[in-house]
Amino acid sequence: MSRSEGRIPLAVPSIGGNAAAYLQACLDTNYVSSVGPFVERFEHEFAAAVGARHAVACASGTAAIHLALLVLDVAPGDDVLVSDLTFVASVNPIVQTGAQPILVDAERSTYDIDPALVVAELDRRARAGEPQPAAIEVVHLVGQPADIGRMMEAADRYSIPVLEDASEALGASYTTGRYAGRQVGTIGRVAAFSFNGNKLLTTGGGGMVVTDDEAFARRARHLSTQARLPGLAYDHDEVGYNYRLTNVAAALGLAQLEELPRLLGGRRANAAAYEAALAGIPGLLPAPRPSWADPSFWLYTAMLERPDLARRDRIIAGLGEGGIEARPIWTPIHRTRLYADAARLGGDTAESIFAGAFCLPSSSSLTDDDRERVIGCLRSVAAEVLG
């Protein structure tokens, strides 16, 4: 049965090219663990693809964020500013270092962290003589580049490092301004990417630390291999982690990286089709498309013109009844029971986005027929729910 006759999932891998050949090479050589030629090849070619000097492959995007925080020397008792509207994996590593997350509200034009709130908080702390945060973690949500320029200027002014969580935004870039031509993940001191099963590029599960700082890369690699010192003896100079990516996963990642233009093209074709359709569906709005950036549209996110949780959920349910998988955008971190008492900056923009935004099928392999089926079902369900 073709996909158009069955269920259309939210996001699935599109694996082709050299994947089978590279995986067979791992089996033929018996290099299946964290030692093997594909790990270094993947790191080198990934760094080149995004425009960075160094990349360190690790077991997950969460591990990459954790390593990035550690190389920035984030320590117990520190504050880290981070997006409120994000997946919990952006925030948990902050707590794992012993630091405290300060949740920053979103801005409506990108769904990303609000730069005005970040700048205002840094200036306020400076005036009050309070310690500045140890880091600012900027999340590029669902493929949308954050408005990072003003935050970088303020961070530079106060010597605060910026960590980019680019887990959801591989291939997104800036088109105008100070960072024109730069991809997300290459602006801050260090960045993290994810290769989870539903990401644009997948290794089944994996991640990457990216940086231009050789010392950062060297320390991230050291920490990812249990902080083992060179030599025959098993000696270690600090607490490390079993975070290294396997050769098998790296082989799959390398094959996917070679296919990146095709994978991005599929996401952007989805976005173009959905945007055109949403312009004609009363009560719905398209995903953000800032004039200064080229999003990757990892997950295409539509929005109710009048956010309402009940109606959003009815649309998602109606799509599900039609065999179309959709889901809400991430729950704001402060709404989770784990972080209900976390410190916050801003108002209720993240709440409003959550109440109205939902993600549509976004696999790179969607066909024109698939997209038309999604659009047809969405048009019918929206007419019923939104009247």
C-alpha positions in Angstrom: 0.0 0.0 0.0 1.4 3.4 -0.9 1.7 6.1 1.7 -1.0 8.2 0.0 -3.4 5.3 0.7 -2.4 4.9 4.3 -1.2 7.0 7.2 1.1 9.9 6.6 3.5 10.2 9.5 4.8 13.5 11.0 8.5 13.0 10.1 10.4 9.9 9.0 13.9 9.4 7.7 14.7 9.4 4.0 17.7 7.2 3.7 19.4 6.5 0.4 22.6 7.2 -1.4 25.6 5.4 0.1 24.0 4.4 3.3 23.9 0.6 2.5 27.4 0.6 1.2 28.8 2.5 4.2 27.0 0.3 6.7 28.3 -2.8 4.9 31.8 -1.4 5.2 31.4 -1.3 8.9 30.3 -4.9 9.0 33.1 -6.0 6.7 35.8 -4.3 8.7 34.2 -5.1 12.1 34.4 -1.4 13.1 31.0 -1.0 14.7 31.8 0.8 18.0 33.1 4.3 18.7 36.4 3.5 16.9 36.4 3.6 13.2 37.1 5.7 10.1 33.5 6.9 9.6 33.5 8.9 12.9 36.3 11.2 11.8 35.0 11.5 8.3 31.6 12.4 9.5 33.0 15.0 11.9 35.3 16.6 9.2 32.6 16.7 6.5 29.9 17.9 8.9 32.1 20.8 10.1 32.7 21.7 6.4 29.0 21.5 5.5 27.9 23.9 8.2 30.9 26.2 7.9 32.7 25.5 11.2 36.3 24.6 12.0 35.7 21.6 14.4 33.0 19.0 15.1 32.8 16.3 17.7 30.3 13.5 17.1 28.5 12.2 20.2 25.7 9.9 21.2 22.8 12.3 21.1 21.8 15.9 20.7 21.3 16.0 24.5 24.8 14.8 25.1 26.0 17.5 22.7 24.3 20.2 24.7 25.7 18.8 27.9 29.3 18.8 26.5 28.8 22.3 25.1 27.8 23.6 28.6 30.8 21.8 30.2 33.3 23.3 27.7 31.8 26.7 28.5 32.6 25.9 32.2 29.0 26.3 33.3 29.1 25.2 36.9 26.8 24.6 39.9 25.0 27.8 41.1 25.3 29.5 37.7 22.4 30.9 35.7 21.8 30.0 32.1 19.3 31.9 30.0 17.4 29.5 27.7 14.2 29.4 25.6 11.0 28.6 27.3 9.4 27.3 24.2 11.5 24.3 23.4 11.9 20.5 24.0 13.0 19.6 27.5 16.3 18.3 26.2 17.4 21.9 25.8 17.0 22.5 29.5 17.9 19.2 31.3 21.6 19.4 30.6 21.7 22.8 32.3 20.4 21.2 35.5 22.8 18.3 35.0 25.7 20.7 35.3 24.2 22.0 38.6 23.2 25.4 37.0 19.8 27.0 37.1 17.8 27.6 33.9 16.2 31.0 33.5 13.3 30.5 31.0 13.0 33.3 28.5 9.7 33.8 26.7 9.3 33.5 22.9 8.8 36.1 20.2 5.8 35.7 17.9 7.7 36.5 14.7 10.0 33.4 15.0 8.7 31.3 17.9 12.3 31.5 19.2 13.8 33.2 22.3 12.9 36.9 22.5 16.1 38.9 22.0 14.6 42.0 23.6 14.1 40.1 26.9 17.6 38.7 26.9 19.2 42.1 26.3 17.0 43.8 28.9 18.0 41.2 31.5 21.7 41.5 30.8 21.5 45.3 31.0 19.4 45.1 34.2 21.9 42.8 35.9 24.7 45.1 34.9 22.9 48.2 36.4 22.1 46.3 39.6 25.6 44.9 40.0 24.3 41.3 39.8 26.3 38.4 38.4 25.7 37.8 34.7 24.5 34.4 33.5 27.2 31.9 32.7 25.8 31.3 29.2 22.9 32.0 26.9 21.4 29.0 25.2 19.7 30.1 22.0 17.4 27.4 20.5 16.5 27.5 16.8 13.0 26.0 17.0 11.6 23.6 14.4 14.1 24.9 11.8 13.5 28.7 12.4 16.7 30.7 13.0 16.5 32.8 16.1 17.0 36.6 15.8 20.5 36.2 17.2 22.2 39.5 16.3 21.1 41.7 19.2 21.8 38.9 21.7 25.3 38.4 20.3 26.0 42.1 20.7 24.8 42.2 24.3 26.6 38.9 25.1 29.9 40.3 23.7 29.4 43.5 25.7 29.2 41.5 28.9 31.6 38.6 27.9 28.9 36.0 28.1 29.3 32.9 25.8 26.4 31.9 23.6 25.5 28.3 23.0 23.3 27.5 20.0 21.0 24.6 20.3 20.6 23.9 16.5 19.2 20.4 17.1 16.1 21.2 15.0 17.6 23.6 12.4 20.4 21.9 10.4 20.7 23.8 7.1 18.9 27.0 8.2 20.8 30.2 7.5 20.9 33.9 7.8 20.4 35.9 4.5 20.9 39.5 5.5 22.7 41.5 8.2 25.9 40.8 10.1 25.6 37.1 9.7 24.4 36.9 6.1 25.6 33.7 4.5 26.2 32.0 7.9 24.4 28.8 9.0 22.8 28.4 12.4 25.3 26.7 14.8 28.2 28.8 13.6 27.5 32.1 15.4 27.9 31.4 19.1 31.0 30.0 20.8 29.7 26.5 20.5 26.7 24.7 19.1 24.8 21.4 19.4 23.1 19.4 16.6 20.8 16.4 16.9 20.5 13.4 14.6 17.5 11.7 16.2 15.3 9.4 14.2 12.9 12.1 13.1 15.5 14.8 12.3 16.4 16.1 8.9 19.7 14.1 9.0 19.5 11.0 11.2 22.0 8.5 12.5 19.2 6.7 14.4 20.4 8.6 17.5 23.3 10.9 17.7 24.5 14.5 17.9 27.4 16.9 17.1 29.2 19.6 19.0 30.4 22.3 16.6 32.8 25.1 17.4 35.6 27.2 15.9 37.6 26.9 19.1 40.1 24.2 18.9 40.5 23.9 22.7 36.7 23.6 23.1 36.7 20.8 20.5 39.6 19.0 22.2 38.0 19.1 25.6 34.5 18.0 24.3 36.2 15.0 22.6 38.1 14.2 25.8 35.0 14.4 28.0 33.0 12.3 25.5 35.5 9.4 25.9 35.4 9.1 29.7 38.1 11.7 30.0 40.7 9.0 29.4 44.3 10.2 29.2 46.6 9.0 26.4 48.7 5.9 27.0 48.3 2.2 27.8 47.0 2.7 31.3 43.3 3.5 31.9 43.9 6.8 33.6 41.4 9.7 33.8 41.8 13.3 34.9 38.2 14.3 35.4 34.7 12.9 35.4 33.9 12.0 31.8 31.0 10.5 29.8 30.4 7.6 27.4 29.1 10.1 24.8 31.1 9.1 21.6 29.1 8.3 18.5 29.6 4.8 17.0 31.2 4.1 13.6 28.0 2.5 12.4 25.9 5.6 13.3 28.6 7.9 11.8 28.5 5.8 8.5 24.8 6.4 8.3 25.2 10.1 9.1 27.9 10.6 6.5 25.6 9.0 3.8 22.8 11.3 5.0 25.1 14.3 4.9 25.9 13.6 1.3 22.1 13.8 0.6 21.6 17.0 2.6 20.6 19.2 -0.4 17.9 16.7 -1.4 16.7 16.4 2.2 16.5 20.2 2.6 14.8 20.6 -0.8 12.1 18.2 0.4 11.5 20.2 3.5 11.3 23.5 1.7 9.0 22.0 -1.0 6.6 21.0 1.9 6.8 24.6 3.2 6.0 26.2 -0.1 3.0 23.9 -0.6 1.7 24.5 2.9 2.2 28.2 2.7 0.3 28.5 -0.5 -2.6 26.4 0.9 -2.8 28.2 4.2 -3.2 31.5 2.5 -6.6 30.3 1.4 -7.8 28.6 4.6 -9.7 31.0 6.9 -8.6 31.0 10.5 -5.1 29.5 9.9 -1.8 31.2 9.6 1.5 29.9 8.0 4.7 29.3 9.8 7.0 32.2 10.4 9.3 33.1 7.5 11.5 36.1 8.6 12.8 38.2 5.8 16.4 37.9 7.1 16.7 34.1 7.2 16.2 31.0 5.3 14.5 28.4 7.6 15.0 24.7 7.1 11.4 23.9 8.1 12.4 20.7 9.9 8.7 20.6 11.1 6.3 22.9 9.3 4.1 24.6 11.9 0.8 26.1 11.2 -1.0 28.4 13.6 -4.6 29.2 14.5 -5.3 32.9 13.9 -7.0 32.9 17.3 -5.1 30.5 19.5 -7.3 28.1 21.4 -6.1 24.8 22.9 -9.4 23.0 22.4 -9.7 23.9 18.8 -6.1 23.2 18.1 -6.5 19.7 19.6 -9.7 19.2 17.6 -7.8 20.0 14.4 -5.0 17.6 15.3 -7.6 14.9 16.1 -9.5 15.5 12.9 -6.3 15.2 10.9 -5.5 12.0 12.7 -8.9 10.5 11.8 -8.0 11.3 8.2 -4.7 9.3 8.5 -2.6 12.5 8.9 -0.2 12.6 11.8 0.1 16.1 13.4 1.2 17.2 16.8 1.2 20.4 19.0 4.4 22.5 19.1 6.5 21.9 22.2 4.9 22.5 25.5 6.5 25.6 27.2 9.0 24.3 29.7 7.4 26.2 32.5 4.2 24.3 32.0 5.9 21.0 32.7 5.7 19.7 36.2 9.5 19.3 36.3 10.1 23.1 35.7 6.9 24.6 37.0 8.9 26.6 39.6 11.7 27.7 37.3 12.6 31.4 37.0 11.1 33.1 34.0 11.5 36.2 31.9 8.7 37.7 29.9 5.0 37.2 29.5 2.7 34.7 27.8 3.8 34.6 24.2 5.0 31.1 24.4 1.7 30.1 26.0 -0.2 31.7 23.1 2.0 30.0 20.5 1.5 26.7 22.2 -2.3 27.2 22.3 -2.4 27.7 18.5 0.5 26.0 16.8 0.6 22.5 15.4 3.1 20.7 13.2 2.1 19.1 9.9 3.8 16.1 8.1 7.2 17.3 7.1 9.2 14.3 5.9 11.6 15.1 3.0 10.2 12.2 1.1 6.6 13.6 0.9 5.3 13.5 -2.7 3.0 16.0 -4.3 0.1 13.6 -3.8 1.0 13.3 -0.1 1.0 17.1 0.4 -2.2 17.5 -1.5 -3.8 14.9 0.8 -2.6 16.7 3.9 -3.8 20.0 2.6 -7.2 18.6 1.6 -7.7 17.1 5.0 -6.6 20.2 6.8 -8.9 22.4 4.7 -11.9 20.1 5.5 -11.1 19.8 9.2 -10.4 23.6 9.6 -13.8 24.4 8.0 -15.5 22.1 10.5 -13.6 23.3 13.6 -13.2 27.0 12.8 -16.4 27.5 11.0 
